[in-house]
Amino acid sequence: MSTRTTALSAATAALAAVIALGLTSTPSTASTSPACGTVAAPDTRVEHTRLTDPTVTDILARSGFDGVAGAVRTAVCDAGSSRAATAAARLAGQALWQRAVDRVQGRGDAGGDLPRSDDRPLYWARLAGELEIARVAPAYRTWSEDARAKVLAAFDRSSRGIESAAFARGESGRSRQVLASGFDPFTLDRNIRQSNPSGATALAMDGRVVQTAKGPVEIQTVVFPVLWEPFAQGMVERAFLPHLVPGKRDVDTAITISQGRAGRFDLEVWNGAHRGTFPDNDRVSVDETIPIPEGVPHADPQPQWTRTTLPVEAMKAAAPGTFPVNINRIVTEIPAGSTAPVTREDPTPGSTAVAGGGGDYLSNESAYRTTALRDALRADTKQGHIHVPVLDGDASGEPLADMRADIVAQALDLVAAAATS
């Protein structure tokens, strides 16, 4: 098959996926393609096992995202080659991301009665699509387990907004440009209904141009997994790196965002180089120094601490809202020459990081990785981390939509203030 024919095949399959992702079809509609068989016992991750929960089925049905898995399967089955399947999965992932952004931002059919602000349809639909890729057994000769891994990676990355984070170009009058990140839902073993307001914030901000007194602010966003291994493999750095390289960069401000503490926003000052033991969405625990993958610019030796360069005082003053805004300087360290951890304001010279202001979980790690990358590149971007308040639920654990809207609105004000201060 020629390169052009392969490209056309991929484009056709991807177009079918885009069309299917825009409809509310049942997964079984697309699952009977004669081009594919099914792996009898796929090796799935813990995240995928939660898809059978009736609450998840309800979330997908009430948002109109219950047809995504079948559409992804069709795109892979009909591609004709593993290379075309990778291309089709990438475009299907982009379509899923855009559909989630459009739903949250009020464009198109809501697909059901689930609040538009909800970030959960994207999370569960992505997992459902991944599970179909894990199960599918295409008939074409070029399929292999290595090909499956590439298709999965392409779908995952593009459905997180990473492939589509591109800014407008212009020689004069350029807007201030912000790249921000949020996270998937987590602690799902405690509450399967869990939403993550940082992910909802990312979906609400993606592609928006906010008009301020100091000019327009253009925002692009991505959403990261709550998984240790993709971070160790460099997902965070590779999402931010193209936008930070001096001489080529197209962002003025880069902000990582996650859910933090109850009842308040925290603007984190310090990020630590330690990852702690709290389990991720696959119930994996670690306890180690944050690993920096090969091929990622980094300082040698690896710093124990990185610091925000966001204008935190101006942000706090500029963004009053429903929740108080706190500038958090607290860290936990082992001082030089000691073996006992100490909690204090600001790290001391030569100390070993135990926890940054944002703790020792993936939120701190997202901030550490991006700011360490900034320092290794000697970029002068404004960078740091915002912890948004914990999103409460009702008696059943269902997230409070009004509270989520308040968090998202105030987070947007903080991001705009960061870009213009």
C-alpha positions in Angstrom: 0.0 0.0 0.0 1.4 3.4 -0.9 2.0 6.2 1.6 -0.8 8.2 0.0 -3.2 5.3 0.1 -2.4 4.6 3.7 -3.0 8.3 4.6 -6.3 8.3 2.8 -7.4 5.1 4.6 -6.5 6.7 7.9 -8.3 9.9 7.1 -11.4 7.9 6.1 -11.4 5.9 9.3 -10.8 9.0 11.4 -13.6 10.8 9.7 -15.9 7.9 10.5 -14.8 8.2 14.1 -15.4 11.9 14.2 -18.9 11.5 12.9 -19.6 8.7 15.3 -18.3 10.6 18.3 -20.7 13.4 17.5 -23.7 11.0 17.8 -25.4 9.1 20.7 -25.1 5.6 19.4 -24.9 2.4 21.4 -21.5 0.7 21.7 -22.8 -2.5 20.1 -23.7 -0.6 16.9 -20.0 -0.3 15.9 -18.7 -3.5 17.6 -19.8 -6.0 15.0 -17.4 -4.9 12.3 -16.3 -8.0 10.2 -12.8 -6.5 10.0 -12.2 -7.3 13.7 -12.2 -10.0 16.2 -12.0 -9.7 20.0 -9.3 -10.7 22.4 -10.9 -13.1 24.8 -9.1 -11.9 28.0 -7.4 -8.5 27.6 -4.9 -7.5 30.1 -6.7 -4.4 31.4 -5.7 -1.9 34.1 -7.6 -1.3 37.3 -9.1 1.9 35.9 -10.8 -0.1 33.2 -12.4 -2.5 35.6 -14.5 0.3 37.0 -16.3 0.8 33.7 -18.9 -1.9 34.6 -20.1 0.1 37.6 -23.7 1.3 37.0 -22.8 4.8 38.0 -20.3 5.0 35.2 -22.9 3.6 32.7 -25.2 6.3 33.9 -22.7 9.1 33.5 -21.9 8.1 29.9 -25.6 7.7 29.0 -26.7 11.0 30.5 -24.0 12.9 28.6 -24.4 11.2 25.3 -20.8 9.7 25.5 -22.0 6.1 25.6 -21.3 5.6 21.9 -17.6 6.6 22.1 -16.2 3.1 22.7 -17.9 1.7 19.6 -16.8 4.6 17.5 -13.2 4.1 18.5 -13.4 0.4 17.8 -14.8 1.1 14.3 -12.0 3.6 13.6 -9.3 1.0 14.5 -11.1 -1.9 12.7 -11.6 -0.1 9.5 -8.2 1.5 9.3 -6.6 -1.3 7.2 -3.1 -1.1 8.7 -1.5 -0.5 12.1 -0.1 2.9 10.9 -3.5 4.0 9.7 -5.0 2.7 12.9 -2.6 5.0 14.9 -3.6 8.0 12.8 -7.3 7.1 13.2 -7.0 6.7 16.9 -5.2 10.1 17.2 -8.0 11.9 15.3 -10.7 10.0 17.3 -9.0 11.1 20.5 -8.9 14.7 19.2 -12.6 14.5 18.4 -13.4 13.2 21.8 -11.4 16.0 23.5 -13.1 18.6 21.4 -16.5 17.2 22.0 -15.9 17.3 25.8 -14.6 20.9 25.5 -17.7 21.9 23.4 -20.1 20.3 25.9 -18.6 22.1 28.9 -18.5 25.4 27.0 -22.1 25.1 25.9 -21.7 24.3 22.2 -23.8 21.7 20.6 -26.2 19.1 22.1 -25.6 18.4 25.8 -26.5 14.7 25.0 -28.5 14.3 28.2 -29.3 15.9 31.5 -25.9 15.7 33.1 -24.6 19.2 34.0 -22.6 20.6 31.1 -19.8 21.6 33.5 -19.1 17.9 34.3 -15.6 16.6 33.5 -16.4 12.9 34.1 -17.8 12.0 30.6 -14.4 12.6 29.0 -12.6 10.5 31.6 -14.9 7.5 31.4 -15.4 7.7 27.6 -11.6 7.7 27.2 -11.3 4.6 29.4 -14.1 2.9 27.4 -12.3 3.7 24.2 -9.0 2.4 25.5 -10.7 -0.8 26.6 -12.0 -1.4 23.1 -8.5 -0.9 21.7 -7.2 -3.3 24.3 -9.8 -5.9 23.2 -9.8 -5.4 19.4 -8.1 -7.9 17.1 -8.0 -6.4 13.6 -7.8 -8.7 10.6 -5.0 -6.8 8.8 -1.6 -8.3 8.6 0.4 -5.4 10.2 -1.4 -5.7 13.6 0.8 -6.7 16.6 0.9 -6.0 20.4 3.4 -3.2 19.7 1.0 -1.7 17.2 -1.8 -1.9 19.8 0.4 0.0 22.3 1.1 2.7 19.7 -2.7 3.0 19.0 -3.5 3.3 22.7 -0.8 5.9 23.3 -2.0 8.0 20.3 -5.6 7.9 21.5 -4.7 8.7 25.1 -2.4 11.6 24.3 -4.8 13.2 21.8 -7.9 12.8 24.0 -6.1 14.8 26.7 -5.7 17.9 24.5 -2.0 17.5 24.1 -2.1 17.1 20.3 -4.3 20.2 19.9 -2.6 22.7 22.2 -1.7 25.3 19.6 -1.8 29.0 19.9 -2.7 31.8 17.4 0.2 33.4 15.5 0.7 37.0 14.8 3.5 39.6 14.5 1.7 42.4 16.3 -0.9 42.7 18.9 -0.3 39.1 20.1 -2.4 38.1 23.0 -0.9 36.8 26.2 -0.8 33.1 26.0 -1.3 30.5 28.8 -0.8 26.8 28.8 -2.6 25.2 31.8 -3.2 21.6 32.9 -5.8 19.8 35.0 -6.3 16.2 36.2 -8.6 13.3 35.8 -10.9 12.3 38.6 -9.3 10.3 41.4 -10.0 8.5 44.8 -12.6 6.6 42.8 -12.5 3.6 45.2 -13.9 6.0 47.9 -16.5 7.5 45.6 -17.0 6.3 42.0 -19.0 9.5 41.3 -15.9 11.7 41.9 -15.3 14.7 39.7 -12.1 16.7 39.5 -12.7 20.5 39.4 -9.2 21.0 37.9 -10.2 18.9 34.9 -13.5 20.7 34.7 -11.5 24.0 34.8 -9.2 22.8 32.0 -12.2 21.9 29.8 -13.9 25.2 30.5 -10.8 27.2 29.6 -9.5 25.4 26.5 -9.3 27.5 23.4 -10.8 30.6 25.2 -9.6 34.1 24.6 -10.4 36.2 27.7 -10.6 39.9 27.3 -9.0 41.9 30.1 -8.1 45.5 30.7 -4.5 44.7 29.7 -5.5 42.9 26.5 -6.6 39.4 25.4 -5.4 36.2 27.1 -5.5 33.1 25.0 -5.6 29.8 27.0 -4.9 26.2 25.9 -5.2 23.3 28.2 -4.4 19.6 28.7 -5.6 17.1 31.3 -3.2 14.6 32.9 -3.8 11.1 34.3 -3.7 10.4 38.0 -1.1 7.7 37.3 2.5 7.5 38.4 3.9 5.7 35.4 3.0 8.1 32.6 4.6 10.9 34.7 7.8 8.8 35.0 7.8 8.4 31.2 7.7 12.1 30.7 4.1 12.9 29.7 4.2 16.2 31.6 7.4 17.5 30.2 6.6 16.5 26.6 3.2 18.3 26.9 4.9 21.6 28.0 8.3 21.4 26.4 7.3 22.5 22.8 5.8 25.7 24.3 8.8 26.6 26.6 11.9 26.4 24.4 13.6 29.8 24.3 13.4 31.4 20.9 10.5 29.2 19.9 8.2 29.3 22.8 4.6 30.6 22.4 3.5 30.9 26.0 4.0 33.7 28.5 2.5 31.7 31.4 2.3 28.0 32.2 0.2 26.8 35.1 -0.5 23.4 36.5 -3.8 23.0 38.4 -5.2 20.3 40.7 -7.7 19.7 43.4 -6.3 20.6 46.8 -7.8 21.5 50.1 -11.3 22.1 51.4 -12.7 25.6 51.1 -9.8 27.5 49.6 -7.5 28.1 46.7 -3.8 27.7 47.3 -1.1 29.3 45.2 1.8 27.0 45.8 5.3 28.6 46.2 7.5 25.5 46.5 7.5 22.2 44.7 9.5 19.2 46.1 11.4 16.4 44.3 9.8 13.6 46.2 6.8 11.4 45.2 4.9 9.8 48.1 3.0 6.7 48.7 -0.6 7.6 48.1 -2.0 5.2 45.5 -2.9 6.3 42.0 -6.0 5.4 39.9 -4.5 1.9 39.3 -3.8 1.5 43.0 -0.1 1.7 42.4 2.1 3.3 45.2 5.6 4.6 45.0 8.1 6.2 47.4 11.1 7.8 45.6 12.7 10.9 44.1 10.8 12.1 41.1 12.4 10.3 38.1 13.4 12.5 35.1 13.2 10.5 31.9 16.0 10.4 29.3 15.7 13.0 26.6 14.1 15.7 28.8 16.2 18.8 29.5 17.2 18.8 33.2 19.6 20.2 35.7 22.4 18.1 37.1 22.3 17.5 40.0 18.5 17.3 40.1 17.2 20.1 42.3 15.3 19.2 45.5 13.1 22.3 45.2 11.7 24.4 42.5 9.8 27.7 43.0 6.9 29.4 41.5 7.4 32.4 39.2 3.8 33.3 39.1 2.8 36.8 40.4 1.1 35.3 43.5 0.5 38.5 45.4 -1.1 40.2 42.4 -3.2 37.0 41.7 -4.5 36.9 45.2 -5.4 40.6 45.1 -7.0 40.4 41.6 -9.2 37.4 42.0 -11.7 37.7 44.9 -14.5 35.3 44.7 -16.4 32.6 46.5 -13.3 31.1 48.1 -10.4 32.7 49.9 -7.0 32.6 48.1 -4.0 31.5 50.2 -0.3 31.9 49.3 1.2 28.7 50.6 4.9 28.6 51.5 4.8 25.5 53.7 7.1 22.6 52.9 8.3 19.5 54.7 12.0 18.9 54.5 14.9 17.0 56.0 17.4 19.8 56.9 21.0 19.3 55.8 22.8 17.1 58.4 19.6 15.8 59.9 17.5 12.7 59.4 14.2 14.0 60.9 11.6 15.8 58.7 10.6 19.3 59.6 7.6 21.3 58.4 8.2 25.0 58.0 7.9 28.0 55.7 10.4 27.9 52.9 13.1 25.2 52.4 16.6 25.7 54.0 19.8 25.4 52.0 20.9 21.8 51.3 17.7 20.2 52.6 16.1 17.1 51.1 12.5 17.5 50.0 9.8 15.4 51.7 6.8 17.4 50.5 6.2 20.6 48.6 3.5 23.1 49.4 1.2 20.9 47.3 2.2 17.7 49.1 4.0 14.7 47.6 1.3 13.5 45.1 0.9 14.0 41.4 -0.2 17.6 41.8 3.1 18.6 43.3 4.8 16.4 40.7 3.2 18.2 37.8 4.3 21.5 39.2 7.8 20.2 40.0 8.3 18.8 36.5 7.1 21.9 34.6 9.1 24.3 36.8 12.2 22.1 36.7 11.9 22.1 32.9 11.6 25.9 32.9 14.8 26.2 34.9 16.7 23.7 32.8 15.7 25.7 29.7 16.4 29.0 31.4 13.0 30.2 30.2 11.6 33.4 31.7 8.0 32.2 31.6 5.7 32.7 34.6 5.1 29.3 36.0 3.6 27.7 39.1 0.7 25.7 40.6 -2.8 26.5 41.6 -4.7 24.2 44.0 -8.4 24.6 43.6 -10.8 23.7 46.5 -12.1 20.2 47.0 -15.4 19.7 45.2 -18.1 18.6 47.6 -20.8 16.1 46.8 -24.4 15.6 47.9 -25.6 12.8 50.1 -25.1 10.3 47.3 -21.6 11.6 46.5 -22.8 13.3 43.3 -20.7 16.4 42.8 -22.3 19.8 43.4 -22.6 21.5 40.0 -23.1 25.0 41.5 -19.9 24.6 43.6 -18.0 23.3 40.5 -19.1 26.4 38.5 -17.9 28.7 41.3 -14.5 27.0 41.4 -14.1 27.1 37.6 -15.0 30.8 37.5 -12.6 31.8 40.2 -9.8 29.7 38.7 -10.3 31.4 35.4 -9.9 34.8 37.1 -6.7 33.6 38.7 -5.3 32.4 35.5 -6.1 35.7 33.7 -4.5 37.6 36.6 -1.4 35.5 36.4 -1.1 36.3 32.7 -1.6 40.0 33.0 0.2 40.9 36.2 
